[in-house]
Amino acid sequence: MLTQSAIRRACLSILASASLLPGVHAETGAPIYLQANTIHYDHVSGLSNYRGKVRLTRADLYIRADKATVRQHENEVATVNASGQPIVLRKGATNAIDLTVIRGERLEFDAVNNTVVITGNVITTRGRDTIRSTKLTYHLDDNHIIADRDNNASPVVAELRPRPKVAPK
């Protein structure tokens, strides 16, 4: 028979695995959801650490990582720093043409300015186009991407393919 203490621990474990952080993006009005195998949250400092199968979602934005650190300011998510092998960011409609998928090693999400910086062997795909770089800045509000490289890194490589023509009706 389960003791009250064991039941309480099980309930806390379930609550910790899926967490809604206060913080709604001003433009979209969408809340940010985070889940992980382990969550350590310090309400006083506004700092929380997520470890193991980290998932962040907000509207059409999805981020997967191995670990993440979230900083809150005035009860709203301000920044998310994540790492993984790889981290994966997805944004947009699920059809192949409008979906942007970015893979890298480290991610810095500025939730206030709605900007993401991804570094470390970055591979970006949008539709049939691919960009390889060591650093990528993604402005989420207008889907503007800036690919860059470190000083000693290989150049940015882009493979841009023509879009299929749509037959007139």
C-alpha positions in Angstrom: 0.0 0.0 0.0 1.3 3.4 -0.9 2.0 5.8 1.9 0.9 9.4 1.8 4.6 10.5 1.4 5.0 8.2 -1.7 1.8 9.5 -3.3 3.0 13.1 -2.7 6.4 12.4 -4.3 4.7 10.7 -7.3 2.4 13.7 -7.8 5.2 16.2 -7.5 7.2 14.2 -10.1 4.2 14.3 -12.5 3.8 18.0 -12.0 7.5 18.6 -12.5 7.5 16.8 -15.8 5.2 19.3 -17.6 5.4 22.9 -16.5 3.7 26.1 -17.7 6.0 28.9 -17.0 4.4 32.3 -16.5 5.2 34.3 -19.5 3.2 35.0 -22.6 4.7 36.3 -25.8 3.3 39.8 -26.3 2.8 39.3 -30.1 1.3 35.9 -30.1 -0.3 35.8 -26.7 0.8 32.2 -26.5 2.0 30.6 -23.3 5.4 28.9 -23.1 5.3 25.2 -22.1 8.4 23.4 -20.9 8.8 19.7 -19.9 11.8 17.6 -18.9 12.8 14.5 -17.0 14.1 16.7 -14.1 13.2 20.3 -13.3 14.9 22.5 -10.6 13.1 25.8 -10.1 14.2 28.7 -7.8 11.3 31.1 -7.5 13.4 33.7 -5.8 16.1 34.0 -8.4 13.8 33.2 -11.4 16.2 30.6 -12.6 15.2 27.1 -13.5 17.2 24.1 -14.9 15.7 21.4 -17.1 17.5 18.1 -17.7 16.7 15.1 -19.9 14.4 15.2 -22.9 13.7 18.9 -22.7 10.8 20.2 -24.8 9.8 23.8 -25.1 6.6 24.8 -27.1 4.9 28.1 -27.8 2.3 28.3 -30.6 4.2 27.1 -33.7 7.6 27.1 -32.1 9.1 23.8 -30.8 12.6 23.3 -29.3 14.1 20.0 -28.3 17.3 19.8 -26.2 19.2 17.6 -23.7 19.3 20.4 -21.1 18.1 24.0 -20.7 18.4 26.9 -18.3 15.5 29.4 -18.2 15.7 32.9 -16.7 12.6 34.7 -15.7 12.2 38.5 -15.2 9.2 39.9 -13.5 7.4 36.5 -13.8 7.9 36.2 -17.5 10.4 34.0 -19.5 13.2 36.2 -20.5 15.9 33.8 -21.9 16.3 30.1 -22.6 19.8 28.7 -23.0 19.8 25.1 -24.3 22.3 22.5 -25.5 22.0 19.0 -27.0 23.3 16.6 -29.5 21.7 18.1 -31.4 19.2 20.7 -30.3 16.3 21.0 -32.7 14.1 24.0 -33.4 11.0 23.8 -35.5 8.8 26.7 -36.5 6.0 27.1 -38.9 3.3 24.9 -40.5 3.9 21.2 -40.6 3.9 21.1 -44.4 7.4 20.7 -45.9 7.3 24.1 -47.7 6.6 26.3 -44.7 8.4 24.4 -42.0 11.8 25.7 -40.8 14.0 23.1 -39.0 17.3 24.1 -37.4 19.8 21.7 -35.8 22.8 22.8 -33.8 24.7 22.2 -30.5 23.7 25.3 -28.5 20.7 27.6 -28.5 20.0 31.0 -26.9 16.3 32.1 -27.1 15.6 35.7 -26.2 11.9 35.5 -25.5 11.6 39.3 -25.0 13.0 40.2 -28.5 11.7 36.9 -30.0 15.1 36.0 -31.4 17.1 32.7 -31.4 20.8 32.3 -31.8 22.0 28.7 -32.6 25.7 27.8 -32.7 27.8 24.7 -33.4 27.4 22.8 -36.7 24.2 24.5 -37.6 22.0 22.9 -40.4 18.9 24.8 -41.4 16.2 23.5 -43.8 13.2 25.4 -45.1 11.3 23.5 -47.7 14.0 22.1 -50.0 16.6 24.7 -49.2 19.5 24.0 -46.8 22.0 26.3 -45.1 25.1 25.1 -43.2 26.9 27.5 -40.9 28.5 27.7 -37.5 26.1 30.4 -36.2 22.6 31.3 -37.1 20.4 34.2 -35.9 16.7 33.7 -36.4 14.3 36.6 -35.9 11.0 34.7 -35.2 8.6 37.6 -35.8 9.5 38.0 -39.5 11.2 34.6 -40.2 14.4 36.5 -41.0 17.6 34.3 -40.9 21.2 35.4 -40.7 23.8 32.7 -41.2 27.3 33.4 -40.1 30.6 31.7 -39.4 33.3 31.8 -36.7 36.7 33.4 -37.8 38.4 30.1 -38.5 35.4 28.1 -39.7 34.4 27.0 -43.1 32.2 29.5 -45.1 28.5 29.4 -44.9 27.1 27.1 -47.6 23.6 27.5 -49.0 21.8 25.1 -51.3 18.7 26.9 -52.7 16.4 24.9 -54.9 13.7 26.2 -57.1 10.2 25.8 -55.7 7.8 23.6 -57.7 5.6 25.7 -60.0 1.9 25.7 -59.2 -0.3 25.1 -62.2 -2.8 28.0 -62.8 -6.4 27.1 -62.2 
